[in-house]
Amino acid sequence: MKVIEDLDAFPQSLSYPVMAIGIFDGVHLGHQLILKQLTRQAKKKRGVSVLLTFAPHPREVLSPSTAPMLLQTSYQKEEILKALGVDILLRLPFTRQLSLCKPSEFALRMIHNCGVREIYVGSNFRFGHQRSGDVAMLASLGEKYRFKVHEINPVYHRGTHISSSYIRSLVTDGRVALARHLLGRPHQIEGTVVRGAGQGSKLGFPTANLDLKNELCPSIGVYVSQVHFGGRSYAAVTNIGHRPTIREQITNKPVVEPHLLDFEDDIYDEYLKLDLWFYLRGEKAFNHIGDLKRQIGEDVERTRRYMKKLTELLG
């Protein structure tokens, strides 16, 4: 997948460009339906699939106090889009000047001038100054600028519309098992291992202190998880929180600490990808260190049982 971050650098000689437009944070099942239609049509027409998106999130520019904490880093999103078969990611900087663009100007500059032949968008798609353009207006502009518009209906799970904002609320509440169903994969966070105080090792459960790169930190608690690095994967118990029993460091920012099962190597400075499968329990303070150690031991055993069942289900 080719990533382009300047509209002037967009190739003008592409064979039958087909485009989708949106932020696509999380690339959930609703997004995936749009992208599946996009890539299928591009292949059918022997053309090129293009995803037009913007960074930062428009609300980060227009209303920073209401801007959402994003589910993914840019790199995570790129990996998923590449795996889904998108040929070109056109990621343009969102600015106040761009926000003033009228719908007709948007259609001319972003779609017609790129030679786009077909557009795929969700039914809640809005564009142009103050989000004044909708799918019906886009279709009308398509008649003028000779591109066809395909409206993709929302995807629902048990009667609830799948959306990035809904998944954010699930992750914030620790409901990662449900989030997994809506994403089509576990919610993943990532970061570099940095040095901590080494208290986990003293307890007999060494942990990797993760410098989290994701904007959105999951709910405080203990999770069944899976760590990926160096081409291998490891089951892990991950604590996200403030370590109230040990209290060697008091910060407002939660600490993310996976304990990799059956693993003892030094992984400082490694970049880890961490899948969150299941919320085990909330974080709590124990009166005695021995009580904490017993609880962690129980968490480890529950994680082993969960991952064993998961391995059996996935074959």
Secondary structure as UniProt FT lines:
FT   STRAND          2..4
FT   HELIX           7..9
FT   STRAND          17..21
FT   TURN            25..26
FT   HELIX           29..44
FT   TURN            45..46
FT   STRAND          48..55
FT   HELIX           58..62
FT   HELIX           64..66
FT   HELIX           74..83
FT   TURN            84..85
FT   STRAND          88..93
FT   HELIX           96..99
FT   HELIX           103..106
FT   HELIX           107..111
FT   HELIX           112..114
FT   STRAND          118..122
FT   TURN            123..124
FT   HELIX           129..131
FT   HELIX           135..145
FT   STRAND          148..152
FT   STRAND          156..157
FT   TURN            158..159
FT   STRAND          160..161
FT   HELIX           164..172
FT   TURN            173..174
FT   HELIX           176..183
FT   STRAND          187..194
FT   HELIX           199..203
FT   STRAND          209..212
FT   STRAND          221..229
FT   TURN            230..231
FT   STRAND          232..241
FT   TURN            244..246
FT   STRAND          255..260
FT   TURN            261..262
FT   TURN            268..269
FT   STRAND          271..281
FT   HELIX           289..314
//
